[in-house]
């Protein structure tokens, strides 16, 4: 990763958890009109996303991010690419919030996931992380059996993110097995491989 240079970088000198980044956060040109949004160093919510640009005025986004702020930053960086080839599809690869809680910013686009993933993501709500932060504050005041250490860990995990601003925005289309899309003349296959990491994981 160190020899790759992003076409657009956030300029962050530290990761969301204060670590020295192993690579720059930003948008990488992978060739063939494929782009990756990479977030170091892979801790809680430091998830990646992808963009497939078609030849006929269409694009497909693979996943949004864990909150509105970080998803907006990603979409802003992608905007020059999307001006001539706007988003037609968004695919959520699985039901963890750091892969779909930014969906509200692409609510006018067709959002696709597997049926099993859709069933699960309907239960994965931002309030669960808000409650985790509150529990962390409570536990951090308790010096019994290491509860305070667990509490500080919970608080640190949710601190970089604003879950209050997230509006739960589910998929608008689901499938089972496999689905083939035409994205501006490019064939894109969605292949369900779950249950794996979650109940309805899919590959793009």
N, C-alpha and C positions, 0 to 999 in steps of 0.2 A: 504493500500500500504506500510505503514512503516515497516511491518513485513516481507515483501518480499525482498529478496536480489538478485540482478541481477547476472547472470552467467558471464556477461561481462559488465563492466561499463566504461563510458567515463571519469569518475573521475571529472566531472565538479562540482565545488563548488557553482556556481551560474547558474541560468537559462540564456537563451539567452537575457533576458531583465533585468538581474541583480538581480533577486529575489532569496531568499533562496529556494532551491528546496524542494518540499514536498516528493519527492522520488528520487532515483538515476536514471539518464538517462542511459539507456543501454538495454541489451538483457535479457529478463526474460524467464525462462523455465516454461511453463504453464502445462507441463505434456502431455503424449501421443504424443510426437514429435510435439507439437505445441509451438510456441515461439512468444513473443510480444516484439516489440521495443518501449519502452515507453519514452516519452519526457515531463518532467515537464516544466511549471505548466499548460499547456494548453492554452497559449496566442497565438498571431498571429504566424502561421507556426509551432508551437510546437505540431505537429501532431504525431500520433502513426502509426505503421505498424505491419504486422504479417508475420509469416513464418510457412508453413505447410510442414513437411518433410514426404515424402512417404517411403514405404518399398522397392521400386524397383529402386533406383537410380534416383529419381525425387523429386523436391520440387516446391512449389508455394509460391510466395511472394505477399502479399496483400499490395499494395501501395508503391510508393517511396516517397521521401520527397521534401521540397520546393526548394532546390538547390543541386548542384552537391557535394559540400563539405560535407554536412550533410548526403546525401545519400551514399557517399563513406564511411564515417565513419560507417554507419550502415552495409553496405555490408561487410566491413572488419571484423566487429565483428561476422558476420554470416558465414564467410568463412570456419572455421573449420567444420561446419555442412554441408556446400555445397560441400566439397571436395568429399565425397562419394555419395552425393545426390544433384547434381547440379540443378540449376533453370531450369525448363521446361516451367513454366508459370509465368507471372506477371499479377495481376488483379488490375486495377485502379477502386476504388469504386465510384468515382464521379469526377466532372470536376474542382474542386478547385486545384490550382497549387501546394498546399502543399501535394497533393496526387498523383501527376504525373510528376512534373518538374524534377525529378531525373531519368526519364525513359531512358535518353541517355546512362546511365551506364549499362543498361540491354537490349540494342538495339538488341542483337543477340537472344533474347528469345521471345517467342510468348507473346504479350501484349494484354490483353483482357479487354474490358469494354462494357457497354450496348451501343446500337446504339444511344439512346438519349444523353447519356453522351459523346459519341464520337463527335456528332454534336456540343455539347456545348464546349468541350475542344479544338476544333479547333479554337475557338474564344478567348480562355483564354491564352494570350501570356505573356511571361516574361516582355516585354517592358511596359506593363501596370503598373507593380510595379516600374520599373525604372522611368517612368514618374511621378508616385506618389511621389517618393523621390525628384524628381526635383521640383515638385509643392510644396512640403513641404518646401524646401529651400527658395523658393520665398515667400510663405505665412509667413514664420517665420520672415521675415523682416518687415511685416506690422502690425502695432499696432491698426488696425481698427476693431472693433467688434469681438475681440478675434481671428482674423485670424492668429496671431503669435502662439497662443496656438495650433490651429489646425495644423499649419505647423510643429511645433515641434513634435506633435503626429505622423504625417505622416512620418517624418524623423526617429523617433524612431522605428516605425513599420517595416521599411525595413532595418534598419541598420545592423542587425545580418546576413543578407543574401547577397549572390553574384548572382544577377539575370543576370548579364552580361555573365556569363559562361554557362547559360542554353541554350541548343539546344532543341527546341520544338520537342518532339518525341511522336507522337500519337500512339494509339493502332494499332495493326496489325490484330485484329479480333474483331468483334462485334456480339452482339446477342440481341434479344428482349425476354422478358418474363423470361425464365429460361434456363440455360445451365448446364449440368452435365459433369464434367471432371474426368478422371482417373489419379490420381497423385501417381504413384508408388504403385498401388493397393488400394489407398484410394479414395473413392467417395467424390468429392467436388462439392457442388451445388452452382451456382451463381444465385441469385434470384433478379430480378429487382423490386424495390419498389418505384421508382420515378414516377412522380415528388414529391420530398420531400425537402431535403436541397438544392438539385439542380435538374435539369430536369430528370436525368437518374440514380439516386442513386441505388446501388445494395448492397446486403448482400452476404457474403461468408459463 
